[in-house]
Amino acid sequence: MKLQGLLPGSFYSHLSVGLPDALQGAGAADYHGRYLKMGLFDKTVVGSVSTAGTVQLLPAHLASIHEFYAESYPGNWFDARMLDSLQTFGIWDENAAVADDSTATAPSGSRKLIAVAGIHVFSPLYKVASLGNIAVHPAHRGKGLATKVTAALVSSLLREGIEHIGLNVSEVNQAAIACYTKLGFSEVGKYEEIMWEAVENC
């Protein structure tokens, strides 16, 4: 395959398993792992999952969200614009001291977030959404918080009339896969993430 002039100097790719072989010669490949694509096929499950303690996160919570991801998921793909969709949910640490507000929707800076789930894509027009940036603080993992916060997000999306909900997850992240399966998601395919460099020199 002649690739010179057809591809940018560097690019990040999501390729079906086996396809990276077709790009040999496209440059230096930095392999980022194999991932599962999952879709929500059983929409009856999520309604029975407890979402106690989850709250909708707003632009006013941006500083707390940045602090949370810095500690819990440094390699995140979060962008502040995602909060405008009103499809980001979190759980605050109930044991943390609250400086000036004891409500469930504590303002940014008054206490720490310990779990967050949001979206990469949200289109009411096309009735599709892609979940993303789902994480739990390291000190609070294994407590079912990811299930709660993801259930709150999925329930919100379904109320908005979203018909197709998907997500990507590393195949080695068995805890996350188990969480999503519990909520009604099933695998629809696999792909590999690869960063390619210096294509123009091929």
C-alpha positions, -999 to +999 in steps of 0.1 A: +000+000+000+014+034-010+006+058+019+030+087+013+010+119+008-023+102+018-020+103+056-010+131+080+024+131+097+010+116+128-024+102+137-043+082+163-063+053+149-090+029+159-087-001+137-105-034+136-084-063+147-060-073+119-062-041+100-030-026+115-011-050+094-023-031+063-007+001+076+028-014+081+051+012+066+029+040+077+054+050+103+063+041+139+034+024+156+028+031+193+003+004+203-022+015+230-040-018+234-071-037+223-106-025+232-141-037+231-170-018+216-201-024+237-237-014+231-267-012+254-291-040+242-310-047+274-326-015+284-347-032+311-319-037+336-307-002+344-340+008+360-335-017+388-300-006+397-296+018+427-284+053+419-285+065+455-261+093+461-256+103+424-261+138+413-260+157+380-228+177+375-229+212+361-204+237+347-201+251+382-185+219+393-157+221+367-128+227+392-138+197+412-141+175+381-106+185+369-093+177+404-110+143+404-096+133+370-061+144+379-062+120+408-084+092+393-079+092+355-050+113+343-053+100+308-089+111+304-106+127+273-127+151+293-136+184+278-155+212+297-180+215+268-193+180+277-210+195+308-232+216+286-250+184+276-262+180+312-252+144+309-225+141+334-231+125+368-210+121+399-209+110+435-195+133+463-175+119+492-200+120+520-173+118+546-154+149+534-158+181+553-181+206+535-169+242+538-200+261+529-227+238+515-241+206+529-264+198+500-262+169+476-252+193+448-223+207+467-205+235+448-171+231+432-144+232+459-165+223+489-159+186+488-143+159+467-159+139+439-152+102+442-169+089+410-179+105+376-195+093+344-200+114+313-203+113+275-181+117+245-211+120+221-247+131+228-271+138+200-308+141+208-313+147+170-299+113+160-308+096+193-272+084+199-248+087+228-213+074+236-203+071+273-169+082+284-146+094+311-161+069+336-139+066+367-138+061+404-112+075+428-086+049+437-095+050+474-131+041+467-129+014+441-146-019+446-177-004+462-200-004+432-198+033+426-190+029+389-222+009+385-243+036+403-229+066+385-231+048+351-267+037+358-276+073+366-261+085+333-277+057+312-311+063+328-309+100+320-300+093+284-330+070+280-353+096+295-339+120+268-351+096+242-316+083+232-320+049+214-285+039+208-259+040+236-224+027+232-190+028+249-154+016+244-134-002+271-100-018+273-102-056+271-080-059+301-103-038+323-124-067+335-139-048+364-153-022+340-165-048+315-184-066+343-200-033+354-212-025+319-224-061+313-244-058+346-261-027+332-272-044+300-243-037+277-230-064+253-199-067+232-204-058+195-168-058+183-131-053+190-105-028+178-070-017+184-058+018+193-025+029+177-006+061+175+013+064+142+042+088+138+063+103+109+040+090+081+056+115+057+090+098+059+077+064+047 
